[in-house]
Amino acid sequence: MNCPRCNAKVAFVKDQCGNCGLDLRNHRRIISLSNVYYNKGLEQAKVRDLSGAICSLRKSLEFNKKNTNARNLLGLIFFEVGEIVSALSEWVISKHFQPKNNDADMYIREVQANPNRLDIYNQTLKKYNSALASARNGDADMAIIQLKKVVNLNPRFVRAAQLLALLYMMTGKRDNRVRAKKLLLSVSKIDVTDTTTIRYLKELSDIHLKGEAAVKKADNAKPQMEGRKILPRVEPDAYKTITPYKEEKPSVLPFINVIVGVVIGMALMGFLIMPHISSKQSEQANSEFNKYSEQKASNDSDVSTLENENEELTEQVEELQQEIAELTGESGDGAGFQESYENLVTAMQYYLDNDALNAAKSLAKVNKDALESETSLALYKKIKAATYEQASQELFEQGRDAYNGEGTYAGNQDYDKAIKLLKQALKYNKDNTDAMYFLGRCYQQKSDAETAKEYYNQIVNDYPDSYRVAEAQSRLRELGE
């Protein structure tokens, strides 16, 4: 075992750490108790006492949260009863505590290797949540229809089968009560000690299926009326909404409308405001040249004076031309004064509208050196700090959708588009390890192993604390490194 203070390797029978001197007796008792509960959970799982196994394994993790064997087994049990999200959560935590030589890697790969099956799991969770909401709102018929689809897609989803059986029982019809008993008998084979299943079956003891021996009733027992109103007690937390593994992305139509409005606004600015500014500058330049001509005509007698005045006026014209070039953005030193301020104003408008992505894109067009006032520089820094990281995250999500063929790219995987979006994400946040990882995946899918290795190695070497490190190392092993 490892010392909890200095993490040094210590023999399990030692009472004291040889490195830091810490008393290890209590720590050893805690580790032993965690292993005892793990062994108990393992024995319970072998005889399909899954409810009892879950309690034992959770107790084991209370004593030692780093017991990856207990955590991996708990994930397998969750997977067995249809709780896919809980299973993945336990395996991801297990990988965090033990990045190498961990069976959780294999379990996660098995789930993620088949996108169709993962999508089916996701659909069952969404339909279950929808059915649960319908049941709570009193629409039992709609809930039953949705739960039938869930049970057909994932027959091992114990919680969905229990809820469907309960709704069948609430109708009071004998046919539905027969269906409820069949459902409960099927899930009772998955978890033989589930108290909810046992309680519901007890309420259906008057229902006898074909081939099932009827239980003799006592002479003084009261006959049970068909369609009775008494239903089993349901625990308050028996049925809760389950968060899907991957949430749906919001519609992009509002963003498109905003972009179209901005384009129209910029076009109006170009047609109405810029010509007025250029006209005023031209009038000012013409006025200066007229003054120069009048002075030259009135001072023909003094050539030296005219030459001096000519030099002064020439300098003034050059300064005016330089100002015009700066205002119109044609100076050759990046965006000019006028263009920079227009982009800054546009970025500020997007920022006020909570549109971080377009705010960051507009801010990227601003020439910071052209901003002269401290106020404008402070505004530039504030918008950059508030939008660049969020814009990077949004671009990463779009790139991930293009890679997976989801969202706006549903059914059409586009690795080139994904690479373009993910590189833009890194432009706004060079530390976005999610974007680096999926860039590596894109190049790996395009058979560009060298470029893929560069991104995976960048994560492993430069971001050792990132949760993507284990996945990057796994991909490097696949590429033979």
C-alpha positions in Angstrom: 0.0 0.0 0.0 1.0 3.7 -0.3 1.5 6.1 2.7 -1.4 8.6 2.7 1.0 11.4 3.6 4.1 11.0 1.4 2.7 8.3 -1.0 5.7 6.1 -0.4 5.4 2.4 -1.0 5.0 0.6 2.4 4.5 -3.1 3.1 0.9 -3.8 4.3 2.1 -5.4 7.6 4.1 -2.3 8.6 2.7 -0.2 11.4 4.7 2.9 10.5 5.9 4.6 7.3 9.7 4.3 7.0 9.8 7.5 5.0 7.8 10.1 7.0 7.1 8.1 10.2 3.3 8.2 10.0 1.4 5.7 12.1 -0.3 3.4 9.5 -2.4 1.2 11.8 -5.7 3.1 11.3 -5.1 3.6 7.6 -4.5 -0.2 7.3 -7.8 -0.9 9.1 -9.6 1.4 6.7 -8.1 -0.3 3.6 -8.9 -3.7 5.1 -12.6 -2.7 5.7 -12.8 -1.4 2.1 -11.5 -4.7 0.8 -13.9 -6.6 3.1 -16.9 -4.7 1.7 -15.6 -5.2 -1.9 -15.3 -8.9 -1.4 -18.8 -9.0 0.1 -20.1 -7.0 -2.9 -18.4 -9.4 -5.3 -20.0 -12.4 -3.6 -23.4 -10.7 -3.8 -22.9 -9.9 -7.5 -22.1 -13.5 -8.3 -25.5 -14.6 -7.0 -27.3 -11.6 -8.6 -28.0 -9.8 -5.4 -27.2 -6.6 -7.3 -29.0 -4.2 -4.9 -27.1 -5.6 -2.0 -23.8 -5.5 -4.0 -24.4 -1.8 -4.8 -24.8 -1.0 -1.1 -21.7 -3.0 -0.2 -19.5 -1.5 -2.9 -20.7 2.1 -2.0 -19.7 1.3 1.6 -16.3 0.1 0.3 -15.8 3.4 -1.6 -16.7 5.4 1.5 -13.8 3.8 3.3 -11.4 4.0 0.3 -12.5 6.1 -2.7 -9.4 4.9 -4.6 -10.4 1.3 -4.5 -10.6 1.0 -8.3 -11.6 -2.7 -8.2 -14.7 -1.8 -6.2 -15.4 1.2 -8.5 -15.1 -0.9 -11.7 -17.4 -3.6 -10.3 -19.9 -1.0 -9.3 -19.8 0.4 -12.9 -20.4 -3.1 -14.3 -23.4 -3.6 -12.0 -24.9 -0.2 -13.1 -24.3 -1.3 -16.7 -26.1 -4.6 -16.0 -29.2 -2.8 -14.7 -29.3 -0.3 -17.6 -27.8 2.7 -15.7 -25.3 3.5 -18.5 -24.5 7.1 -17.3 -23.7 5.9 -13.7 -21.5 3.1 -15.1 -19.5 5.5 -17.3 -19.1 8.0 -14.4 -17.7 5.3 -12.1 -15.2 4.1 -14.8 -14.0 7.6 -15.6 -13.4 8.3 -11.9 -11.6 5.0 -11.7 -9.3 6.0 -14.6 -8.5 9.2 -12.8 -7.2 7.4 -9.7 -5.5 4.6 -11.8 -4.5 5.8 -15.3 -2.5 2.7 -16.2 -3.4 -1.0 -16.1 -7.0 -0.3 -15.4 -9.8 -2.5 -16.7 -12.0 0.7 -16.9 -10.2 1.6 -20.1 -11.5 -1.6 -21.8 -15.1 -1.0 -20.4 -15.2 2.6 -21.7 -13.8 1.5 -25.1 -16.4 -1.3 -25.4 -19.2 1.3 -24.8 -17.8 4.0 -27.0 -16.6 1.7 -29.8 -20.1 1.2 -31.1 -21.6 4.7 -31.7 -25.0 3.2 -32.7 -25.3 1.3 -29.5 -24.3 4.4 -27.5 -26.9 6.4 -29.3 -29.5 3.8 -28.4 -28.6 4.1 -24.8 -28.9 7.9 -25.0 -32.3 7.6 -26.7 -33.6 5.3 -24.0 -32.6 7.8 -21.3 -34.3 10.7 -23.1 -37.4 8.7 -23.6 -37.4 7.5 -20.0 -37.1 11.1 -18.7 -39.9 12.1 -21.0 -42.1 9.3 -19.8 -41.3 10.1 -16.2 -42.4 13.8 -16.8 -45.6 12.6 -18.5 -46.4 10.2 -15.6 -45.9 13.0 -13.1 -48.2 15.3 -15.1 -50.9 12.7 -15.1 -50.6 11.6 -18.8 -50.2 7.9 -18.0 -51.1 6.7 -21.6 -48.3 8.7 -23.2 -45.8 7.5 -20.5 -46.8 3.9 -21.1 -46.2 4.3 -24.9 -42.7 5.8 -24.3 -41.7 3.3 -21.7 -42.7 0.4 -24.0 -40.1 1.8 -26.5 -37.5 2.1 -23.8 -38.0 -1.5 -22.6 -37.8 -2.8 -26.2 -34.6 -0.8 -26.9 -33.0 -1.8 -23.5 -34.7 -4.8 -21.9 -32.2 -4.7 -19.0 -33.2 -1.2 -17.9 -34.7 -2.2 -14.5 -35.9 1.2 -13.4 -37.9 1.7 -16.7 -39.5 -1.7 -16.5 -40.5 -1.1 -12.9 -42.1 2.2 -13.8 -43.9 0.7 -16.7 -45.2 -2.1 -14.4 -46.4 0.5 -11.9 -48.3 2.4 -14.6 -49.9 -0.9 -15.8 -51.0 -1.6 -12.2 -52.5 1.8 -11.8 -54.9 1.2 -14.7 -56.6 -1.6 -12.6 -57.2 -3.8 -15.7 -56.4 -7.5 -15.5 -54.7 -7.6 -18.9 -52.4 -4.8 -17.8 -51.7 -6.4 -14.4 -50.7 -9.6 -16.2 -48.3 -7.5 -18.4 -46.9 -5.9 -15.3 -46.2 -9.3 -13.6 -44.4 -10.6 -16.7 -42.2 -7.4 -16.8 -41.4 -7.7 -13.1 -40.6 -11.4 -13.4 -38.2 -10.7 -16.2 -36.3 -8.0 -14.3 -36.3 -10.1 -11.1 -33.9 -12.4 -12.9 -31.5 -9.5 -13.4 -31.6 -8.4 -9.7 -33.1 -11.1 -7.5 -33.2 -8.9 -4.3 -34.5 -5.6 -5.7 -37.0 -4.5 -3.0 -39.1 -2.5 -5.4 -39.6 -5.5 -7.7 -40.4 -7.8 -4.8 -42.9 -5.3 -3.4 -44.7 -4.9 -6.7 -44.8 -8.7 -7.2 -46.4 -9.1 -3.8 -49.2 -6.7 -4.9 -49.7 -8.9 -8.0 -49.9 -12.2 -6.0 -53.5 -12.6 -7.1 -52.3 -12.8 -10.8 -51.3 -16.3 -12.0 -49.6 -16.7 -15.4 -49.9 -19.7 -17.6 -48.0 -22.6 -16.2 -47.6 -21.0 -12.8 -49.0 -22.9 -9.8 -51.8 -21.0 -8.1 -51.4 -20.4 -4.4 -54.3 -21.8 -2.3 -56.1 -19.1 -0.4 -57.2 -19.6 3.2 -60.9 -20.2 3.8 -61.4 -17.0 5.7 -59.3 -14.9 3.2 -61.2 -12.0 1.6 -61.5 -12.3 -2.2 -59.5 -9.7 -4.1 -61.6 -7.6 -6.4 -60.3 -7.1 -10.0 -59.2 -3.6 -10.7 -58.6 -2.8 -7.1 -57.6 0.8 -6.2 -54.9 -0.1 -3.6 -51.4 0.2 -5.1 -48.0 -0.5 -3.6 -46.2 2.3 -1.8 -43.7 4.1 -4.0 -40.6 5.5 -2.5 -40.2 9.3 -3.1 -36.8 8.9 -4.8 -37.6 5.6 -6.6 -37.9 7.3 -10.0 -35.6 10.3 -10.8 -34.7 12.0 -14.0 -31.5 10.6 -15.5 -29.0 12.9 -17.3 -28.2 11.6 -20.8 -24.6 10.8 -21.7 -24.5 13.6 -24.3 -26.9 16.5 -24.4 -28.6 17.8 -27.5 -27.1 20.9 -29.0 -29.3 24.1 -29.3 -30.5 25.4 -32.6 -28.2 27.6 -34.6 -31.0 29.6 -36.3 -30.9 32.4 -33.7 -27.1 32.8 -34.3 -27.7 32.9 -38.1 -30.3 35.6 -37.7 -27.9 37.7 -35.6 -25.2 37.3 -38.2 -27.5 38.3 -41.0 -28.6 41.4 -39.0 -24.9 42.4 -38.4 -24.1 42.0 -42.1 -27.0 44.3 -43.1 -25.9 46.8 -40.5 -22.3 46.8 -41.7 -23.5 47.2 -45.3 -25.6 50.3 -44.3 -22.6 51.7 -42.5 -20.4 51.2 -45.6 -22.9 52.9 -47.9 -24.0 55.8 -45.7 -21.3 56.7 -43.2 -18.0 55.9 -44.9 -18.8 58.0 -48.1 -19.6 61.0 -45.8 -16.3 60.6 -44.0 -14.3 60.3 -47.2 -16.1 63.4 -48.7 -15.3 65.5 -45.6 -11.6 64.5 -45.7 -11.4 65.3 -49.5 -13.0 68.8 -48.9 -10.4 69.4 -46.2 -7.6 68.4 -48.4 -8.9 70.6 -51.3 -9.2 73.5 -48.9 -5.5 73.2 -48.0 -4.5 73.0 -51.7 -6.6 76.1 -52.5 -4.9 78.1 -49.7 -1.6 77.0 -51.1 -2.5 78.2 -54.6 -3.7 81.6 -53.3 -0.5 82.1 -51.3 1.6 81.2 -54.3 -0.2 83.7 -56.6 0.1 86.5 -54.1 3.8 85.9 -53.4 5.3 85.4 -56.9 7.9 88.2 -56.1 9.5 86.2 -53.3 10.7 82.9 -54.6 12.3 81.8 -51.4 9.2 82.4 -49.4 7.1 80.4 -51.9 9.6 77.5 -51.6 9.3 77.5 -47.9 5.5 77.7 -48.0 5.5 74.9 -50.6 7.5 72.6 -48.3 5.2 73.3 -45.4 2.1 72.6 -47.4 3.6 69.5 -48.8 4.2 68.2 -45.3 0.7 69.0 -44.4 -0.7 67.1 -47.4 1.4 64.0 -46.5 0.1 64.1 -42.9 -3.4 64.4 -44.2 -2.9 61.5 -46.6 -1.4 59.4 -43.7 -4.5 60.2 -41.5 -6.8 59.3 -44.4 -4.9 56.0 -44.8 -5.2 55.3 -41.1 -8.9 56.1 -41.0 -9.7 53.9 -44.0 -7.4 51.0 -42.9 -5.0 51.3 -45.9 -1.8 52.1 -44.1 -0.4 48.5 -44.5 0.1 48.1 -40.7 -3.0 46.0 -40.1 -6.5 47.3 -39.4 -6.7 51.1 -39.3 -8.1 53.4 -36.6 -11.6 53.5 -38.1 -11.8 49.7 -38.9 -10.4 48.8 -35.5 -13.0 50.8 -33.6 -15.8 49.5 -35.8 -14.8 45.9 -35.0 -14.4 46.8 -31.4 -18.0 48.2 -31.3 -19.3 45.2 -33.1 -17.5 42.9 -30.6 -19.0 44.8 -27.8 -22.5 44.5 -29.2 -22.1 40.7 -29.6 -20.7 40.6 -26.0 -23.8 42.4 -24.7 -26.0 40.0 -26.6 -24.1 37.0 -24.9 -22.8 35.9 -28.3 -19.3 35.0 -27.3 -18.3 33.3 -30.6 -19.1 36.2 -32.9 -17.7 38.7 -30.2 -14.4 36.8 -30.3 -14.3 36.7 -34.1 -14.9 40.5 -34.3 -12.3 41.2 -31.6 -9.7 39.2 -33.5 -10.0 41.7 -36.4 -9.1 44.6 -34.1 -5.6 46.1 -34.4 -4.7 46.6 -30.7 -2.0 49.1 -31.6 -4.6 51.3 -33.3 -6.5 51.8 -30.0 -5.2 55.0 -28.5 -7.4 55.6 -25.5 -7.0 53.6 -22.2 -10.8 53.1 -22.2 -10.8 51.3 -25.5 -7.8 49.2 -24.5 -9.6 48.2 -21.2 -12.7 47.3 -23.1 -10.7 45.2 -25.6 -9.1 43.3 -22.7 -12.4 42.8 -20.9 -14.2 41.4 -23.9 -11.2 39.2 -24.8 -11.1 37.7 -21.3 -14.8 37.1 -21.3 -15.3 35.6 -24.8 -12.1 33.9 -26.1 -12.4 30.8 -23.8 -16.1 30.4 -24.4 -15.7 30.9 -28.1 -13.0 28.2 -28.1 -15.4 25.8 -26.4 -18.2 26.5 -28.8 -15.9 25.9 -31.8 -14.7 22.7 -30.2 -18.3 21.5 -29.8 -19.0 22.3 -33.5 -15.8 20.4 -34.5 -16.8 17.5 -32.4 -20.2 17.4 -34.0 -18.6 17.4 -37.5 -16.3 14.6 -36.4 -19.1 12.5 -34.9 -21.7 13.4 -37.7 -24.1 14.9 -35.1 -26.0 18.2 -34.6 -25.9 20.3 -37.7 -23.7 17.6 -39.4 -26.1 14.7 -38.5 -25.4 11.7 -40.7 -22.4 13.3 -42.4 -19.0 13.0 -40.8 -16.7 15.7 -42.2 -13.2 15.4 -40.8 -11.8 18.3 -42.9 -14.5 20.7 -41.5 -13.8 19.3 -38.0 -10.1 20.1 -38.4 -10.9 23.6 -39.5 -13.2 24.3 -36.5 -10.9 22.7 -34.0 -7.9 24.7 -35.1 -10.0 27.8 -34.8 -10.8 26.7 -31.2 -7.1 26.5 -30.4 -6.6 30.0 -31.9 -8.8 31.4 -29.2 -7.6 29.1 -26.4 -4.3 27.4 -27.0 -4.8 25.3 -23.8 -8.0 23.6 -25.1 -7.0 20.0 -24.6 -10.4 18.7 -25.9 -9.7 20.4 -29.2 -6.2 18.9 -29.3 -7.5 15.4 -28.6 -10.1 15.6 -31.4 -7.6 17.1 -33.8 -5.5 14.0 -33.2 -8.6 11.8 -33.7 -9.4 13.5 -37.0 -5.9 13.1 -38.4 -5.9 9.5 -37.1 -9.1 8.8 -39.1 -7.4 10.5 -42.1 -4.4 8.1 -41.7 -2.1 11.0 -40.9 -0.4 9.2 -38.0 2.5 11.6 -37.6 0.2 14.7 -37.2 -2.1 12.8 -34.8 0.9 11.8 -32.7 2.0 15.5 -32.4 -1.4 16.5 -30.9 -1.5 13.4 -28.6 2.1 14.0 -27.4 1.3 17.7 -26.8 -1.5 16.7 -24.4 0.7 14.2 -22.6 3.8 16.4 -22.3 2.4 19.9 -21.8 -0.8 19.1 -20.0 -0.1 16.2 -17.6 -3.1 17.2 -15.3 -5.7 17.1 -18.1 -8.3 14.3 -18.0 -7.5 13.7 -21.7 -4.0 12.4 -20.9 -5.2 8.8 -20.4 -7.1 8.8 -23.7 -4.2 10.4 -25.6 -1.8 7.7 -24.2 -4.3 5.1 -25.3 -4.4 6.5 -28.8 -0.6 6.7 -28.9 -0.4 3.0 -28.1 -2.8 2.3 -30.9 -0.4 4.2 -33.3 2.5 2.1 -32.0 4.2 4.7 -29.8 
